[in-house]
Amino acid sequence: MEIVGLPYLRNKLAVHQSRVNLRYKQYAMKHVDQQPGITIPAAARYQYRSVLGWCAKGVDSLADRLVFREFDNDNFDVNEIFQANNPDVFFDSAILSALIASCSFIYISKGSDGDVKLQVIEASNATGVIDPITGLLTEGYAVLERDKYDHATLEAYFLPDRTDYHYTDGRADFSLPNPVGHPLLVPVIHRPDAVRPFGRSRITRAGMYYQSYAKRTLERSDITAEFYSFPQKYVVGLSNDAEPLDAWKATISSMLQFNSDEEGNSPKLGQFSTASMSPFTEQLRTAAAGFAGETGLTMDDLGFVSDNPSSVEAIKAAHENLRLAGRKAQRSLGSGLLNVAYIAACLRDDFQYNRKQFALTVPMWEPLFEADASTLGLVGDGAIKINQAVPGFFDAGVIRDLTGVKGAEDDGRGHSAEPAEDNQQSV
């Protein structure tokens, strides 16, 4: 493919950076919505500004269930590379960034000791030109360092044969050779398609609308609650010679005295009817229902707790859309992580492996829903009956994929840890 050049990639990152930053602000609950209103003054709206974390809940509810286990059929020992790069933090960071911004990037380098280093770079600091067939980049660009004013001080331009480093603070630029044959910047993409090759964010426009709608409802509810707590009162029939009434005293006093005038007329007290809070509750439930339908969550997940507690099977049934979204995320993110393993193995060995050699290496994930005692019993009964019909159909690896439980004699990959001699004797 034709090289587009560094200036093009800089402009491309500048175009998409605002979109990514918006998603991160929504996730961090720091985005301030511009909410014009026809009844509430701007000062009162600012004073009662609401904060809601539904977008963060929509991301975390899926990210917390995507637990990467390892690569099966690891013919190139790529699991060792990930084990040396703090996998508990690395995988969670890469997956979370991909769900928020639609993709994340993995910067692969080799340290002075020869070990391969993996660094997660969010989509607001990296971009590139993607090959739609392999999912790898033909060239990439990333901002590796920024100053306190958020200006780039170190940029990296990734090419198949080298990586160029550019300093913007006067330091000398330099280049490093790349023996891999592919740029050392690999995207990990969530839900890519032909129209959006860099994927789609978990924080959708519809989800942001429902959250903004709920925030407006909470602001109106807070302002109305002030009038609900202290209803407006009025007095009619006061004499013109009467002393002015202290509004605060009239509000908090339990006893007020009004004398009749010379003609024997006495004032009449009244109170305006207060607005009901029920419409706001219904509006909030409507917004929650729309957001839950958009993200595959339930009303329980958003704080509207049902009366009857749900079992694990009932939770699975209620989260069917979330389960399907998790399966799709596992397939797309697993493909990106396999590309990371491929490039990292090439860099470690200083050899350009053929990509099809990694076709047998399979990313393995933990089950989206943890198994309880009832599920273990059902799986065990089903495994016994199926193995009676088809001997050996269910083994330790299949059971672990269904339940997430590692057996006592399981080496972590679904294989027995017993010596070969013992296995032959038992047969």
C-alpha positions as CSV (number, residue, x, y, z in Angstrom):
1,M,0.0,0.0,0.0
2,E,1.1,3.6,-0.7
3,I,2.7,5.4,2.3
4,V,0.5,8.4,3.2
5,G,3.2,10.1,5.4
6,L,3.5,11.6,8.8
7,P,1.6,15.0,8.2
8,Y,-1.5,13.0,7.1
9,L,-1.5,10.9,10.3
10,R,-1.0,14.0,12.5
11,N,-4.1,15.6,10.9
12,K,-6.0,12.3,11.2
13,L,-5.3,12.1,14.9
14,A,-6.3,15.7,15.4
15,V,-9.7,15.0,13.6
16,H,-10.6,12.0,15.7
17,Q,-9.1,13.1,19.0
18,S,-12.1,15.2,20.1
19,R,-14.4,12.2,19.6
20,V,-12.2,10.0,21.7
21,N,-11.8,12.6,24.5
22,L,-15.6,13.0,24.6
23,R,-16.0,9.3,25.3
24,Y,-13.3,9.4,28.0
25,K,-15.0,12.4,29.7
26,Q,-18.3,10.6,29.6
27,Y,-16.7,7.6,31.2
28,A,-15.0,9.7,33.9
29,M,-18.3,11.6,34.5
30,K,-16.6,14.9,33.8
31,H,-18.5,15.9,30.7
32,V,-20.7,19.0,31.1
33,D,-23.8,18.9,28.9
34,Q,-25.0,22.1,27.3
35,Q,-28.7,22.0,28.3
36,P,-30.7,25.0,27.3
37,G,-34.0,25.3,29.1
38,I,-37.1,27.6,28.8
39,T,-38.1,27.7,32.4
40,I,-35.0,27.2,34.6
41,P,-32.5,30.0,34.8
42,A,-28.9,29.2,33.9
43,A,-27.6,30.1,37.3
44,A,-30.1,27.7,39.0
45,R,-29.3,25.0,36.5
46,Y,-25.5,25.4,37.2
47,Q,-26.1,25.3,41.0
48,Y,-28.0,22.0,40.8
49,R,-25.9,20.4,38.0
50,S,-26.2,16.6,38.2
51,V,-23.7,13.8,37.7
52,L,-24.6,10.4,36.5
53,G,-22.4,7.3,35.7
54,W,-24.5,5.2,33.4
55,C,-21.9,5.4,30.5
56,A,-19.2,4.2,32.9
57,K,-21.5,1.4,34.1
58,G,-22.2,0.4,30.5
59,V,-18.5,0.0,29.8
60,D,-17.5,-1.6,33.1
61,S,-20.3,-4.1,33.1
62,L,-18.8,-5.6,29.9
63,A,-15.1,-4.9,30.6
64,D,-15.2,-6.6,34.0
65,R,-16.6,-9.8,32.3
66,L,-13.9,-9.9,29.6
67,V,-11.1,-11.8,31.4
68,F,-8.4,-13.0,29.1
69,R,-6.9,-16.4,30.1
70,E,-4.1,-17.3,27.7
71,F,-3.3,-18.4,24.2
72,D,-4.0,-22.1,23.5
73,N,-1.8,-24.1,21.1
74,D,1.1,-21.7,21.9
75,N,3.6,-23.0,19.5
76,F,5.7,-19.8,19.6
77,D,5.7,-19.3,23.4
78,V,3.9,-16.0,23.2
79,N,2.4,-16.5,26.6
80,E,5.8,-15.9,28.1
81,I,5.9,-12.5,26.5
82,F,2.6,-11.4,28.1
83,Q,3.5,-13.0,31.4
84,A,6.6,-10.7,31.5
85,N,4.5,-7.6,30.9
86,N,2.2,-7.5,33.9
87,P,-0.7,-9.3,32.3
88,D,-3.2,-8.5,35.1
89,V,-3.0,-4.8,34.2
90,F,-2.1,-5.0,30.5
91,F,-5.1,-7.0,29.3
92,D,-7.6,-5.0,31.5
93,S,-6.1,-1.7,30.3
94,A,-6.1,-2.7,26.6
95,I,-9.7,-4.0,26.8
96,L,-11.1,-1.1,28.7
97,S,-9.5,1.5,26.4
98,A,-10.9,-0.4,23.4
99,L,-14.4,-0.4,24.8
100,I,-14.3,3.3,25.6
101,A,-12.8,4.6,22.4
102,S,-13.6,1.7,20.0
103,C,-9.9,0.7,19.8
104,S,-6.6,0.9,21.6
105,F,-3.1,0.5,20.4
106,I,-0.2,-1.6,21.6
107,Y,3.3,-0.2,21.2
108,I,5.8,-3.0,21.0
109,S,9.5,-2.4,21.6
110,K,12.6,-4.3,22.8
111,G,14.4,-3.3,25.9
112,S,18.1,-3.2,26.5
113,D,18.0,-6.6,28.0
114,G,16.4,-8.1,24.9
115,D,12.9,-8.5,26.4
116,V,9.9,-7.4,24.5
117,K,8.0,-4.5,26.1
118,L,4.2,-4.0,25.6
119,Q,2.6,-0.6,26.2
120,V,-1.0,0.4,25.9
121,I,-1.7,3.7,24.1
122,E,-5.2,5.1,24.1
123,A,-6.8,6.1,20.8
124,S,-6.5,9.8,21.6
125,N,-2.7,9.4,21.2
126,A,-2.3,7.0,18.3
127,T,-3.7,6.3,14.8
128,G,-2.6,4.7,11.6
129,V,-3.6,3.2,8.3
130,I,-5.1,-0.3,8.7
131,D,-4.9,-3.3,6.4
132,P,-8.6,-4.5,6.3
133,I,-7.4,-8.1,5.6
134,T,-4.9,-8.7,8.4
135,G,-6.0,-6.0,10.9
136,L,-2.4,-4.8,11.1
137,L,-1.3,-1.3,10.3
138,T,0.7,-0.4,7.2
139,E,2.0,2.7,9.0
140,G,1.2,4.2,12.4
141,Y,1.7,7.3,14.4
142,A,1.7,7.7,18.2
143,V,2.3,10.5,20.7
144,L,4.6,8.9,23.4
145,E,5.1,11.9,25.6
146,R,3.2,15.2,26.3
147,D,4.1,18.2,28.4
148,K,2.0,19.8,31.2
149,Y,0.2,21.8,28.6
150,D,-0.8,18.6,26.7
151,H,1.5,19.4,23.8
152,A,3.3,16.5,22.1
153,T,7.0,16.4,23.0
154,L,7.8,12.9,21.6
155,E,6.2,11.4,18.5
156,A,6.8,8.0,16.9
157,Y,6.2,7.2,13.3
158,F,6.0,3.5,12.6
159,L,6.9,2.0,9.3
160,P,7.4,-1.7,8.2
161,D,11.2,-1.3,8.2
162,R,11.9,1.3,10.8
163,T,10.5,3.5,13.6
164,D,11.2,7.2,13.5
165,Y,11.2,9.2,16.7
166,H,10.6,13.0,16.6
167,Y,11.2,15.4,19.4
168,T,9.4,18.8,19.4
169,D,11.4,20.3,22.3
170,G,14.8,20.6,20.4
171,R,16.3,17.2,21.1
172,A,17.8,15.3,18.2
173,D,15.5,12.9,16.3
174,F,16.5,9.3,15.7
175,S,15.4,6.1,14.0
176,L,15.5,2.4,15.0
177,P,15.4,-0.5,12.5
178,N,12.4,-2.7,12.5
179,P,13.2,-6.4,11.6
180,V,9.5,-7.5,11.8
181,G,8.3,-6.2,8.4
182,H,5.2,-4.7,10.0
183,P,4.8,-1.5,12.1
184,L,5.4,-2.0,15.8
185,L,2.0,-0.4,16.6
186,V,-0.9,-2.9,16.7
187,P,-4.5,-1.9,17.1
188,V,-6.9,-3.9,19.4
189,I,-10.3,-3.1,18.0
190,H,-13.8,-3.5,19.4
191,R,-16.6,-4.5,16.9
192,P,-14.9,-3.5,13.5
193,D,-16.8,-3.7,10.3
194,A,-16.3,-2.6,6.6
195,V,-17.5,0.9,7.3
196,R,-15.7,1.5,10.6
197,P,-12.5,-0.6,10.4
198,F,-11.3,0.9,13.7
199,G,-14.5,-0.3,15.4
200,R,-17.3,1.2,17.5
201,S,-17.3,2.5,21.0
202,R,-19.4,0.9,23.8
203,I,-20.5,4.5,24.6
204,T,-22.9,5.1,21.8
205,R,-24.7,8.3,20.9
206,A,-27.9,6.9,22.0
207,G,-26.4,6.0,25.4
208,M,-25.1,9.5,25.8
209,Y,-28.5,10.9,25.0
210,Y,-30.3,8.8,27.6
211,Q,-27.7,9.8,30.2
212,S,-28.1,13.5,29.3
213,Y,-31.9,13.1,29.5
214,A,-31.6,11.5,32.9
215,K,-29.3,14.3,34.1
216,R,-31.8,16.9,33.0
217,T,-34.5,15.1,34.9
218,L,-32.4,15.0,38.1
219,E,-31.7,18.7,37.8
220,R,-35.4,19.6,37.4
221,S,-36.2,17.2,40.3
222,D,-33.7,18.9,42.6
223,I,-35.0,22.4,41.8
224,T,-38.6,21.3,42.3
225,A,-37.7,19.7,45.6
226,E,-36.8,23.1,47.0
227,F,-40.4,24.3,46.4
228,Y,-41.7,20.9,47.5
229,S,-39.9,21.3,50.9
230,F,-41.0,24.9,51.4
231,P,-44.3,25.5,49.7
232,Q,-45.1,29.1,48.7
233,K,-47.7,30.8,51.0
234,Y,-49.7,33.9,50.6
235,V,-51.7,36.4,52.7
236,V,-54.6,38.5,51.4
237,G,-56.6,41.2,53.1
238,L,-53.8,42.8,55.1
239,S,-54.3,46.4,56.0
240,N,-52.2,49.0,54.2
241,D,-51.0,50.2,57.6
242,A,-49.7,46.7,58.6
243,E,-46.0,46.1,59.0
244,P,-44.2,44.3,56.2
245,L,-44.2,40.6,56.7
246,D,-40.8,38.9,57.0
247,A,-40.8,36.2,54.4
248,W,-38.2,33.9,56.2
249,K,-40.1,34.3,59.5
250,A,-43.3,33.4,57.8
251,T,-41.7,30.3,56.4
252,I,-40.1,28.8,59.5
253,S,-42.4,30.0,62.3
254,S,-44.9,27.6,63.8
255,M,-47.3,30.4,65.0
256,L,-48.1,33.7,63.3
257,Q,-50.4,36.4,64.7
258,F,-52.5,38.7,62.5
259,N,-54.8,41.4,64.2
260,S,-58.0,42.5,62.6
261,D,-58.3,46.1,61.4
262,E,-60.5,48.9,62.7
263,E,-63.4,47.6,60.7
264,G,-63.1,44.1,62.1
265,N,-61.7,42.5,58.9
266,S,-59.0,39.9,59.3
267,P,-56.5,38.6,56.6
268,K,-56.8,35.2,55.0
269,L,-54.0,32.8,54.7
270,G,-53.4,30.4,51.8
271,Q,-50.8,28.1,50.3
272,F,-50.0,27.3,46.6
273,S,-50.3,23.7,45.7
274,T,-46.9,22.0,45.4
275,A,-45.7,20.1,42.3
276,S,-45.6,16.3,42.6
277,M,-42.3,14.5,42.4
278,S,-43.8,11.4,40.7
279,P,-43.4,12.6,37.1
280,F,-39.6,12.9,37.6
281,T,-39.4,9.4,38.9
282,E,-41.3,8.1,35.9
283,Q,-39.1,10.1,33.6
284,L,-36.0,8.7,35.2
285,R,-37.3,5.2,34.8
286,T,-38.0,5.9,31.1
287,A,-34.4,7.1,30.6
288,A,-33.0,4.1,32.5
289,A,-35.1,1.7,30.4
290,G,-33.8,3.3,27.2
291,F,-30.2,3.2,28.3
292,A,-30.6,-0.4,29.5
293,G,-32.0,-1.5,26.2
294,E,-29.1,0.3,24.4
295,T,-26.3,-1.4,26.4
296,G,-27.8,-4.8,27.2
297,L,-28.2,-4.1,30.9
298,T,-31.2,-4.5,33.2
299,M,-33.0,-2.0,35.4
300,D,-31.3,-3.6,38.4
301,D,-27.9,-2.7,37.0
302,L,-28.9,1.0,36.9
303,G,-30.2,1.1,40.5
304,F,-33.9,0.3,40.1
305,V,-33.8,-2.9,42.2
306,S,-36.5,-5.4,41.7
307,D,-38.3,-7.0,44.7
308,N,-37.3,-10.6,44.0
309,P,-33.6,-11.6,44.0
310,S,-32.5,-13.3,40.8
311,S,-30.6,-16.6,40.6
312,V,-27.6,-17.0,38.4
313,E,-29.7,-18.5,35.6
314,A,-32.2,-15.7,35.8
315,I,-29.3,-13.2,35.6
316,K,-27.9,-14.9,32.5
317,A,-31.4,-14.8,30.9
318,A,-31.9,-11.1,31.7
319,H,-28.4,-10.3,30.4
320,E,-28.7,-12.2,27.1
321,N,-27.9,-9.1,25.0
322,L,-24.9,-8.4,27.3
323,R,-23.7,-12.0,26.8
324,L,-24.0,-11.7,23.0
325,A,-22.1,-8.4,23.1
326,G,-19.4,-10.1,25.2
327,R,-19.0,-13.0,22.8
328,K,-18.6,-10.5,19.9
329,A,-16.1,-8.5,21.9
330,Q,-14.1,-11.6,22.7
331,R,-13.9,-12.5,19.0
332,S,-12.8,-9.0,17.8
333,L,-10.5,-8.2,20.7
334,G,-9.0,-11.7,20.6
335,S,-8.0,-11.1,16.9
336,G,-6.2,-7.9,17.9
337,L,-4.4,-9.6,20.8
338,L,-3.3,-12.4,18.5
339,N,-1.8,-9.8,16.1
340,V,0.1,-8.4,19.1
341,A,1.4,-11.9,19.9
342,Y,2.5,-12.3,16.3
343,I,4.4,-9.0,16.1
344,A,5.9,-9.5,19.5
345,A,7.2,-13.0,18.6
346,C,8.7,-11.7,15.4
347,L,10.5,-8.9,17.3
348,R,11.7,-11.2,20.1
349,D,13.2,-13.7,17.6
350,D,14.3,-11.1,15.0
351,F,12.6,-13.2,12.4
352,Q,9.7,-12.4,10.0
353,Y,7.3,-15.3,10.7
354,N,4.5,-16.0,8.2
355,R,1.3,-14.8,9.8
356,K,-0.5,-18.0,8.8
357,Q,1.8,-19.9,11.1
358,F,-0.2,-18.4,14.0
359,A,-3.5,-19.7,12.7
360,L,-3.5,-22.6,15.2
361,T,-2.9,-20.2,18.2
362,V,-6.3,-19.5,19.8
363,P,-7.1,-16.8,22.4
364,M,-8.9,-18.3,25.4
365,W,-11.2,-16.3,27.6
366,E,-12.8,-17.0,31.0
367,P,-16.7,-17.5,30.9
368,L,-18.7,-14.3,30.9
369,F,-20.7,-15.5,33.9
370,E,-19.2,-17.3,36.8
371,A,-20.7,-20.7,37.5
372,D,-22.4,-21.4,40.8
373,A,-23.1,-24.7,42.5
374,S,-26.3,-25.3,40.5
375,T,-24.5,-24.7,37.2
376,L,-21.7,-27.0,38.2
377,G,-24.2,-29.7,39.0
378,L,-26.0,-29.3,35.7
379,V,-22.8,-29.3,33.7
380,G,-21.5,-32.3,35.5
381,D,-24.7,-34.3,34.9
382,G,-24.7,-33.3,31.2
383,A,-21.0,-34.2,30.8
384,I,-21.6,-37.7,32.2
385,K,-24.5,-38.4,29.9
386,I,-22.8,-37.0,26.8
387,N,-19.6,-39.0,27.6
388,Q,-21.7,-42.1,27.9
389,A,-23.0,-41.6,24.4
390,V,-19.8,-40.2,22.9
391,P,-16.8,-41.3,25.1
392,G,-14.2,-38.6,25.7
393,F,-16.4,-35.8,24.2
394,F,-16.1,-33.8,27.4
395,D,-12.6,-33.4,28.9
396,A,-11.0,-31.0,31.5
397,G,-10.5,-28.3,28.9
398,V,-14.2,-28.3,27.8
399,I,-15.4,-28.3,31.4
400,R,-13.2,-25.3,32.2
401,D,-14.4,-23.4,29.2
402,L,-18.0,-23.9,30.3
403,T,-17.5,-23.2,34.1
404,G,-14.2,-21.3,34.4
405,V,-13.1,-23.8,37.1
406,K,-9.6,-25.1,36.9
407,G,-9.3,-28.8,37.9
408,A,-6.8,-30.1,40.4
409,E,-4.9,-32.0,37.7
410,D,-5.2,-29.3,35.0
411,D,-2.1,-27.6,33.8
412,G,-4.0,-24.5,32.8
413,R,-4.7,-25.5,29.2
414,G,-7.2,-28.2,29.7
415,H,-4.6,-31.0,29.7
416,S,-3.9,-33.5,32.4
417,A,-0.8,-32.9,34.4
418,E,-0.2,-36.7,35.1
419,P,2.9,-38.3,33.7
420,A,2.5,-40.3,30.5
421,E,3.5,-43.6,32.2
422,D,0.6,-43.3,34.7
423,N,-1.8,-42.5,31.9
424,Q,-0.8,-45.6,30.1
425,Q,-1.1,-47.8,33.2
426,S,-4.6,-46.4,33.9
427,V,-5.7,-47.3,30.4
